[in-house]
Amino acid sequence: MSTRREFLGQAGALAGIAFTGCELLPAAHAQPRRREVSVGGRRVRTIDVHAHAVVPEALSLMQQKIAPVYAHPLAERLKRMDEQGIDMQALSINPTWYALERELATKVIELQNQKLAELCASQPERFVAFASVALQYPDLAAQQLEHAVKKLNLRGAAIGGSVEGAELSDPKFHPFWAKVEELGVLVFMHPQASKDLDNRLRGNGGLNNTIWNPLETTLALSHLIYEGTLDRFPGIKLCAAHGGGYLASYADRSDHICLTFPDRCAAVKLQKKPTEYLRQLYFDSLVFTPEALRHLTAQVGASQIVMGTDDPFGWTKTSVDHILGTPELSDADRRAMLGETAAKLLRLEKI
């Protein structure tokens, strides 16, 4: 249990991370008891790999405004985690800097990674973080990742599903993927907004999120498979947000395009069937229903799924119960999804 002096010290360290407002410390009587999750009589440390934050100073450098959803105190984030039974979050910042010139991008990334490192050092039992990288400059991104991992104790990188229209399979990104493979760290991939489909996605239903976010993830993963990136860098650990988009839901079509129209798969000689690559990728559990989670598990394997919430956007408040309540999962499956797999990928076994 931290003392008030320790909390105050932590509050100072957290001043540069959004989800800190005017009040960092909850009243003592308001602190909820943390929900502890057990499976088969065994306590499980639960880890949310899909949780966001921003650094206000970095947004100011980019002349961007903070979204209202982030304007809440740390105490509120911790309270929500405690109520839901989430022991730890792996924080990521969605890339909004891919159009910046190199000097400014360098300053933004340095600031963000330093602030993330300070937060994680002040709350080591509750937070780890993915480094930000300026992926539009792959050589710089590789350097930033290495520094973040080796010097700042960050656990991998958070990237978009594309970079200003360029696919992650583009050979220009090979230096980054080579560094990811060398370091053996996890990359968390989150979709990016696109102006290409603005006309088609306008109107009711928030289709730029509802449809586009999972679609971009599907496109990104498909390019990485079909262009041979996953063959060239077989050791990369890549986790796709939102259950990997639509890819697993219609996976067999990925194989049949190469059977029905082999000329369309002839440019790159793949080492295995497209669907087989799904079992070397990782996916978060944010697919909403037990049937969707059952199907994702059947396609990719329980060992490839980790828990995700998309906090603080409120897509779900039941990520733990979703996994616990999917009847087809074994206790071993549930423990793996709730935290054991993420602990290995994020190198948290000793924390």
GUKOLKOL-371869 format. One record per residue (C-alpha): x, y, z; residue in one letter. Coordinates in Angstrom, 3 decimals, always signed. Each point is the difference from the previous one (the first is absolute). Example, Ala and Ser with C-alpha at 12.3 -4.5 7.8 and 13.67 -1.06 7.14 Angstrom:
BEGIN
+----------+----------+----------+------+
|     east |    north |       up | code |
+----------+----------+----------+------+
|  +12.300 |   -4.500 |   +7.800 |    a |
|   +1.370 |   +3.440 |   -0.660 |    s |
+----------+----------+----------+------+
! end
This chain:
BEGIN
+----------+----------+----------+------+
|     east |    north |       up | code |
+----------+----------+----------+------+
|   +0.000 |   +0.000 |   +0.000 |    m |
|   +1.511 |   +3.343 |   -1.027 |    s |
|   +0.155 |   +2.823 |   +2.535 |    t |
|   -1.457 |   +3.437 |   -0.723 |    r |
|   +3.549 |   +1.369 |   -0.412 |    r |
|   +0.698 |   -2.683 |   -2.597 |    e |
|   -3.243 |   +0.857 |   -1.803 |    f |
|   +0.942 |   +3.687 |   -0.050 |    l |
|   +3.385 |   -0.819 |   -1.466 |    g |
|   -1.677 |   -2.104 |   -2.644 |    q |
|   -2.424 |   +2.816 |   -0.754 |    a |
|   +2.888 |   +2.277 |   -0.846 |    g |
|   +1.504 |   -2.591 |   -2.296 |    a |
|   -3.303 |   -0.471 |   -1.810 |    l |
|   -0.645 |   +3.643 |   -0.774 |    a |
|   +0.966 |   -0.465 |   -3.639 |    g |
|   -2.369 |   -2.870 |   -0.806 |    i |
|   -3.622 |   +0.564 |   -0.874 |    a |
|   -2.529 |   -1.749 |   +2.105 |    f |
|   +1.317 |   +2.328 |   +2.676 |    t |
|   -2.333 |   +2.818 |   +0.895 |    g |
|   -0.198 |   +2.333 |   +2.957 |    c |
|   -0.495 |   -2.755 |   +2.571 |    e |
|   +2.451 |   -2.882 |   +0.027 |    l |
|   -0.751 |   -1.445 |   +3.399 |    l |
|   -3.377 |   -1.619 |   +0.769 |    p |
|   -1.446 |   +0.474 |   +3.435 |    a |
|   +1.020 |   -2.862 |   +2.238 |    a |
|   -3.578 |   -1.155 |   +0.528 |    h |
|   -0.629 |   +0.002 |   -3.773 |    a |
|   +2.754 |   -2.411 |   -0.916 |    q |
|   -1.665 |   -3.231 |   -1.162 |    p |
|   +1.341 |   -3.394 |   +0.842 |    r |
|   +1.820 |   -1.383 |   -3.006 |    r |
|   -1.817 |   -2.904 |   -1.587 |    r |
|   +2.264 |   -3.031 |   +0.008 |    e |
|   -0.490 |   -2.487 |   -2.823 |    v |
|   +0.482 |   -3.725 |   +0.451 |    s |
|   -0.403 |   -2.850 |   -2.465 |    v |
|   -0.221 |   -3.581 |   +1.214 |    g |
|   +0.944 |   +1.134 |   +3.487 |    g |
|   +3.142 |   +1.774 |   -1.197 |    r |
|   +0.469 |   +3.771 |   +0.240 |    r |
|   +0.682 |   +1.532 |   -3.409 |    v |
|   +1.812 |   +3.278 |   -0.562 |    r |
|   -2.159 |   +1.624 |   -2.655 |    t |
|   +1.662 |   +2.164 |   -2.656 |    i |
|   -1.752 |   +2.330 |   -2.428 |    d |
|   +2.150 |   +0.482 |   -3.123 |    v |
|   -2.330 |   +2.498 |   -1.697 |    h |
|   -0.163 |   +3.138 |   +2.123 |    a |
|   +0.750 |   +3.551 |   -1.066 |    h |
|   +1.482 |   +3.189 |   +1.389 |    a |
|   +1.324 |   +3.242 |   -1.440 |    v |
|   +2.675 |   +2.515 |   +0.976 |    v |
|   -1.498 |   +3.516 |   -0.045 |    p |
|   +3.361 |   +1.714 |   -0.529 |    e |
|   +0.610 |   -2.149 |   -3.068 |    a |
|   -3.421 |   +0.893 |   -1.354 |    l |
|   +0.875 |   +3.656 |   +0.470 |    s |
|   +3.213 |   -0.458 |   -1.970 |    l |
|   -2.081 |   -1.463 |   -2.819 |    m |
|   -2.656 |   +2.726 |   +0.365 |    q |
|   -2.602 |   -2.640 |   +0.805 |    q |
|   -2.713 |   +0.119 |   +2.645 |    k |
|   -0.596 |   -2.572 |   +2.699 |    i |
|   -3.196 |   -2.021 |   -0.477 |    a |
|   -2.454 |   +0.356 |   +2.918 |    p |
|   +0.058 |   -3.758 |   +0.608 |    v |
|   +3.551 |   +0.334 |   +1.356 |    y |
|   -0.792 |   +2.817 |   +2.429 |    a |
|   -0.359 |   -2.108 |   +3.110 |    h |
|   +2.227 |   -0.509 |   +3.024 |    p |
|   +2.238 |   -2.961 |   +0.618 |    l |
|   -2.182 |   -0.926 |   +2.967 |    a |
|   -2.939 |   -0.519 |   -2.354 |    e |
|   +2.039 |   -2.267 |   -2.277 |    r |
|   +1.179 |   -2.081 |   +2.953 |    l |
|   -3.519 |   -0.177 |   +1.430 |    k |
|   -1.333 |   -1.287 |   -3.312 |    r |
|   +2.764 |   -2.580 |   -0.229 |    m |
|   -0.649 |   -1.148 |   +3.577 |    d |
|   -3.738 |   -0.360 |   -0.568 |    e |
|   +0.491 |   -1.986 |   -3.204 |    q |
|   +2.693 |   -2.251 |   +1.436 |    g |
|   +2.866 |   +1.309 |   -2.128 |    i |
|   +3.301 |   -0.123 |   +1.829 |    d |
|   +2.183 |   +1.603 |   -2.654 |    m |
|   -0.308 |   +1.965 |   -3.215 |    q |
|   +2.502 |   +0.203 |   -2.848 |    a |
|   -0.454 |   +3.595 |   -1.141 |    l |
|   +0.306 |   +1.175 |   -3.589 |    s |
|   -0.335 |   +3.340 |   -1.761 |    i |
|   -1.781 |   -0.066 |   -3.343 |    n |
|   +2.318 |   +1.471 |   -2.653 |    p |
|   -0.982 |   +3.496 |   -1.122 |    t |
|   +3.523 |   +1.037 |   -1.033 |    w |
|   +0.647 |   -1.908 |   -3.220 |    y |
|   -0.255 |   +3.162 |   -2.121 |    a |
|   +2.528 |   +1.969 |   +2.056 |    l |
|   +3.438 |   +0.936 |   -1.253 |    e |
|   +2.907 |   -1.829 |   +1.607 |    r |
|   +1.164 |   +2.570 |   +2.560 |    e |
|   -3.418 |   +0.611 |   +1.477 |    l |
|   -0.872 |   -3.700 |   -0.057 |    a |
|   +3.205 |   -0.689 |   +1.920 |    t |
|   -0.942 |   +2.506 |   +2.712 |    k |
|   -3.530 |   -1.373 |   +0.288 |    v |
|   +1.174 |   -3.595 |   +0.367 |    i |
|   +2.713 |   +0.868 |   +2.523 |    e |
|   -2.547 |   +1.825 |   +2.151 |    l |
|   -2.660 |   -2.696 |   -0.224 |    q |
|   +2.318 |   -2.886 |   +0.783 |    n |
|   +1.552 |   +1.822 |   +2.936 |    q |
|   -3.395 |   +0.788 |   +1.507 |    k |
|   -1.202 |   -3.574 |   -0.515 |    l |
|   +3.152 |   -1.298 |   +1.682 |    a |
|   -0.531 |   +2.313 |   +2.976 |    e |
|   -3.575 |   -1.158 |   +0.425 |    l |
|   +0.940 |   -3.668 |   -0.130 |    c |
|   +2.866 |   +0.496 |   +2.449 |    a |
|   -2.372 |   +1.687 |   +2.450 |    s |
|   -2.674 |   -2.735 |   -0.272 |    q |
|   +1.954 |   -3.148 |   -0.948 |    p |
|   -2.704 |   -2.397 |   +1.183 |    e |
|   -2.740 |   +1.705 |   -2.021 |    r |
|   +1.546 |   +1.284 |   -3.230 |    f |
|   +2.482 |   -0.880 |   -2.687 |    v |
|   +0.108 |   +1.731 |   -3.371 |    a |
|   +0.722 |   -0.367 |   -3.687 |    f |
|   +2.449 |   +2.504 |   -1.438 |    a |
|   -1.044 |   +2.518 |   -2.601 |    s |
|   +2.098 |   -0.024 |   -3.191 |    v |
|   +0.171 |   +2.293 |   -3.037 |    a |
|   -0.699 |   -2.784 |   -2.468 |    l |
|   +0.006 |   +2.369 |   -2.983 |    q |
|   +3.785 |   -0.026 |   +0.497 |    y |
|   +0.686 |   -3.732 |   +0.436 |    p |
|   +3.673 |   +0.428 |   +0.910 |    d |
|   -0.947 |   +2.510 |   +2.684 |    l |
|   -2.832 |   -2.239 |   +1.221 |    a |
|   +2.457 |   -2.856 |   +0.443 |    a |
|   +2.301 |   +2.235 |   +2.066 |    q |
|   -2.890 |   +1.300 |   +2.088 |    q |
|   -1.232 |   -3.506 |   +0.714 |    l |
|   +3.415 |   -1.221 |   +1.101 |    e |
|   +0.481 |   +2.993 |   +2.297 |    h |
|   -3.479 |   -0.374 |   +1.473 |    a |
|   +0.455 |   -3.692 |   +0.720 |    v |
|   +3.590 |   +0.060 |   +1.259 |    k |
|   +0.077 |   +3.354 |   +1.785 |    k |
|   -3.597 |   +0.779 |   +0.977 |    l |
|   -1.279 |   -3.509 |   +0.762 |    n |
|   -2.914 |   +0.307 |   -2.440 |    l |
|   -1.336 |   -3.333 |   -1.193 |    r |
|   -0.284 |   +0.303 |   -3.772 |    g |
|   -1.502 |   +2.396 |   -2.522 |    a |
|   -3.467 |   +1.275 |   -0.877 |    a |
|   -0.516 |   +0.665 |   -3.700 |    i |
|   -2.806 |   +0.802 |   -2.415 |    g |
|   -1.353 |   -2.372 |   -2.611 |    g |
|   +1.458 |   +2.187 |   -2.743 |    s |
|   +2.292 |   +3.006 |   -0.285 |    v |
|   -1.427 |   +2.866 |   -2.049 |    e |
|   -1.385 |   -2.485 |   -2.499 |    g |
|   +3.068 |   -2.267 |   -0.042 |    a |
|   -0.523 |   -3.639 |   +0.944 |    e |
|   +2.043 |   -1.498 |   +2.815 |    l |
|   +1.168 |   -2.663 |   -2.459 |    s |
|   +1.813 |   +2.633 |   -2.102 |    d |
|   +3.720 |   -0.887 |   -0.169 |    p |
|   +0.869 |   +3.442 |   +1.335 |    k |
|   -1.216 |   -1.196 |   +3.412 |    f |
|   +2.318 |   -3.019 |   +0.045 |    h |
|   +2.558 |   +1.752 |   +2.264 |    p |
|   -2.693 |   +0.458 |   +2.614 |    f |
|   -1.215 |   -3.598 |   -0.219 |    w |
|   +3.584 |   -1.216 |   +0.175 |    a |
|   +0.506 |   +1.932 |   +3.238 |    k |
|   -3.277 |   -1.351 |   +1.429 |    v |
|   +1.141 |   -3.537 |   -0.748 |    e |
|   +3.469 |   +0.648 |   +1.427 |    e |
|   -1.368 |   +1.377 |   +3.276 |    l |
|   -2.707 |   -2.655 |   +0.282 |    g |
|   -2.605 |   +2.491 |   +1.210 |    v |
|   -3.729 |   +0.236 |   -0.640 |    l |
|   -1.485 |   +2.430 |   -2.520 |    v |
|   -3.585 |   +1.108 |   +0.591 |    f |
|   -1.679 |   +1.062 |   -3.247 |    m |
|   -3.003 |   +2.331 |   +0.136 |    h |
|   -1.880 |   +1.231 |   -3.095 |    p |
|   +0.441 |   +3.483 |   -1.383 |    q |
|   -2.577 |   +2.368 |   -1.447 |    a |
|   -0.045 |   +0.292 |   -3.787 |    s |
|   -1.333 |   +2.716 |   -2.293 |    k |
|   -0.205 |   -2.394 |   -2.945 |    d |
|   -3.516 |   -1.127 |   +0.882 |    l |
|   -1.406 |   +3.167 |   +1.538 |    d |
|   -2.964 |   +0.114 |   -2.367 |    n |
|   -0.903 |   -3.672 |   +0.466 |    r |
|   +0.311 |   +0.144 |   +3.785 |    l |
|   -1.948 |   +3.187 |   +0.705 |    r |
|   -3.484 |   -0.108 |   +1.512 |    g |
|   -1.609 |   -1.793 |   +2.910 |    n |
|   +1.658 |   -2.812 |   +1.940 |    g |
|   +3.506 |   +1.388 |   +0.413 |    g |
|   +1.187 |   -2.150 |   -2.891 |    l |
|   +3.474 |   +1.540 |   +0.037 |    n |
|   +0.377 |   -1.914 |   +3.271 |    n |
|   -2.588 |   -2.801 |   -0.208 |    t |
|   +1.089 |   -1.177 |   -3.454 |    i |
|   +3.321 |   +1.630 |   -0.774 |    w |
|   +2.003 |   -0.845 |   +3.135 |    n |
|   -0.386 |   -3.786 |   -0.320 |    p |
|   +0.305 |   +0.255 |   -3.790 |    l |
|   +3.332 |   +1.801 |   +0.164 |    e |
|   +1.320 |   -2.623 |   +2.377 |    t |
|   -1.157 |   -2.695 |   -2.426 |    t |
|   +1.790 |   +1.742 |   -2.870 |    l |
|   +3.200 |   +0.508 |   +1.983 |    a |
|   +0.205 |   -3.635 |   +1.092 |    l |
|   -0.855 |   -1.263 |   -3.485 |    s |
|   +2.795 |   +2.046 |   -1.579 |    h |
|   +2.487 |   -1.238 |   +2.610 |    l |
|   -1.000 |   -3.569 |   -0.885 |    i |
|   -0.263 |   +0.192 |   -3.804 |    y |
|   +3.061 |   +2.220 |   -0.507 |    e |
|   +2.201 |   -2.436 |   +1.923 |    g |
|   +0.851 |   +2.313 |   +2.910 |    t |
|   -0.837 |   -2.700 |   +2.545 |    l |
|   +2.237 |   -2.432 |   -1.881 |    d |
|   +2.860 |   +2.492 |   -0.131 |    r |
|   -0.340 |   +0.773 |   +3.727 |    f |
|   -1.494 |   -3.166 |   +1.542 |    p |
|   +1.009 |   +0.993 |   +3.519 |    g |
|   -2.026 |   +3.180 |   +0.270 |    i |
|   -2.689 |   +0.056 |   +2.676 |    k |
|   -2.944 |   +2.034 |   -1.262 |    l |
|   -3.312 |   +0.499 |   +1.810 |    c |
|   -2.936 |   +1.371 |   -2.010 |    a |
|   -2.723 |   +2.051 |   +1.677 |    a |
|   -3.724 |   -0.761 |   -0.152 |    h |
|   +0.453 |   -3.739 |   -0.425 |    g |
|   +2.008 |   +0.534 |   -3.174 |    g |
|   -2.905 |   +1.611 |   -1.818 |    g |
|   -1.876 |   -2.165 |   -2.480 |    y |
|   +2.842 |   -2.295 |   -1.002 |    l |
|   -0.776 |   -2.922 |   +2.295 |    a |
|   -3.722 |   +0.233 |   -0.752 |    s |
|   +0.487 |   -0.878 |   -3.655 |    y |
|   +3.471 |   -1.496 |   +0.154 |    a |
|   -0.469 |   -2.908 |   -2.395 |    d |
|   -0.579 |   +2.391 |   -2.901 |    r |
|   +3.610 |   +1.079 |   +0.526 |    s |
|   +1.097 |   -3.516 |   -0.931 |    d |
|   -2.461 |   -0.469 |   -2.836 |    h |
|   +1.083 |   +3.097 |   -1.924 |    i |
|   +3.329 |   -1.769 |   -0.526 |    c |
|   -1.748 |   -3.209 |   -1.050 |    l |
|   -2.608 |   +1.549 |   -2.276 |    t |
|   +2.202 |   +2.707 |   -1.519 |    f |
|   +3.595 |   -1.158 |   +0.584 |    p |
|   +1.379 |   +2.787 |   -2.195 |    d |
|   -1.179 |   +2.494 |   +2.614 |    r |
|   +2.268 |   -1.588 |   +2.614 |    c |
|   +2.951 |   -0.664 |   -2.296 |    a |
|   +2.023 |   +3.178 |   +0.532 |    a |
|   +1.254 |   -1.225 |   +3.399 |    v |
|   +0.514 |   -3.675 |   +0.778 |    k |
|   -1.471 |   -0.469 |   +3.458 |    l |
|   +1.424 |   -2.638 |   +2.306 |    q |
|   -3.448 |   -1.157 |   +1.169 |    k |
|   -3.704 |   +0.552 |   -0.507 |    k |
|   -1.227 |   +3.514 |   +0.860 |    p |
|   -2.205 |   -1.265 |   +2.835 |    t |
|   +2.978 |   -1.676 |   +1.667 |    e |
|   +1.606 |   +3.387 |   +0.659 |    y |
|   -2.880 |   +0.838 |   +2.334 |    l |
|   +1.494 |   -2.383 |   +2.520 |    r |
|   +3.214 |   +1.990 |   +0.225 |    q |
|   -1.823 |   +3.299 |   +0.540 |    l |
|   -1.751 |   +1.220 |   +3.157 |    y |
|   -3.442 |   +1.561 |   +0.385 |    f |
|   -1.827 |   +1.827 |   +2.744 |    d |
|   -3.283 |   -1.343 |   +1.343 |    s |
|   -2.135 |   +3.027 |   -0.890 |    l |
|   -2.583 |   -1.894 |   -2.071 |    v |
|   -2.967 |   +0.498 |   +2.373 |    f |
|   -1.867 |   -3.344 |   +0.053 |    t |
|   +0.831 |   -3.522 |   +1.196 |    p |
|   -0.665 |   -1.358 |   -3.487 |    e |
|   +2.387 |   +2.492 |   -1.583 |    a |
|   +2.697 |   -0.896 |   +2.518 |    l |
|   -0.620 |   -3.705 |   -0.522 |    r |
|   +0.372 |   +0.425 |   -3.756 |    h |
|   +3.144 |   +2.117 |   +0.309 |    l |
|   +1.473 |   -2.644 |   +2.296 |    t |
|   -0.844 |   -2.749 |   -2.480 |    a |
|   +1.748 |   +1.882 |   -2.797 |    q |
|   +3.161 |   +1.237 |   +1.716 |    v |
|   +0.351 |   -2.073 |   +3.196 |    g |
|   -0.550 |   +1.006 |   +3.610 |    a |
|   +3.734 |   +0.584 |   +0.409 |    s |
|   -0.185 |   +2.946 |   -2.446 |    q |
|   -2.681 |   +2.046 |   +1.780 |    i |
|   +0.604 |   +2.610 |   +2.688 |    v |
|   -2.491 |   +2.164 |   +1.852 |    m |
|   -0.826 |   +3.475 |   -1.310 |    g |
|   -2.468 |   +2.700 |   +1.098 |    t |
|   +0.729 |   +3.124 |   -2.112 |    d |
|   -0.074 |   +2.007 |   +3.230 |    d |
|   -0.951 |   +2.868 |   +0.392 |    p |
|   -2.385 |   -0.158 |   -2.969 |    f |
|   -2.527 |   -2.163 |   +1.811 |    g |
|   -0.579 |   -2.683 |   -2.641 |    w |
|   -0.213 |   -2.562 |   +2.775 |    t |
|   -0.026 |   -0.170 |   +3.779 |    k |
|   -0.143 |   -3.791 |   +0.053 |    t |
|   +3.229 |   -1.162 |   -1.665 |    s |
|   +0.802 |   -2.309 |   +2.911 |    v |
|   -3.527 |   -1.427 |   +0.147 |    d |
|   -0.060 |   -0.422 |   -3.771 |    h |
|   +2.916 |   -2.417 |   +0.240 |    i |
|   -1.259 |   -1.691 |   +3.154 |    l |
|   -3.469 |   -0.390 |   -1.518 |    g |
|   +0.908 |   -1.570 |   -3.345 |    t |
|   -1.014 |   -3.625 |   +0.682 |    p |
|   +2.198 |   -1.717 |   -2.591 |    e |
|   +3.221 |   +1.253 |   +1.614 |    l |
|   +1.937 |   -2.175 |   +2.414 |    s |
|   +1.396 |   +1.371 |   +3.248 |    d |
|   +3.449 |   -0.024 |   -1.595 |    a |
|   -1.374 |   +2.007 |   -2.940 |    d |
|   -1.545 |   +2.552 |   +2.336 |    r |
|   +3.163 |   +0.429 |   +2.057 |    r |
|   +2.031 |   +0.459 |   -3.174 |    a |
|   -2.350 |   +2.639 |   -1.445 |    m |
|   -0.486 |   +1.867 |   +3.265 |    l |
|   +3.678 |   +0.555 |   +0.608 |    g |
|   +2.457 |   -2.859 |   -0.311 |    e |
|   +0.702 |   +0.470 |   -3.713 |    t |
|   +0.266 |   +3.773 |   +0.325 |    a |
|   +2.412 |   -0.382 |   +2.923 |    a |
|   +2.325 |   -2.056 |   -2.194 |    k |
|   -0.270 |   +2.316 |   -3.001 |    l |
|   +0.609 |   +3.070 |   +2.140 |    l |
|   +2.731 |   -1.703 |   +2.049 |    r |
|   -1.848 |   +0.455 |   +3.272 |    l |
|   +0.612 |   -3.399 |   +1.527 |    e |
|   +2.220 |   +1.481 |   +2.723 |    k |
|   -2.033 |   +3.148 |   +0.700 |    i |
+----------+----------+----------+------+
! end
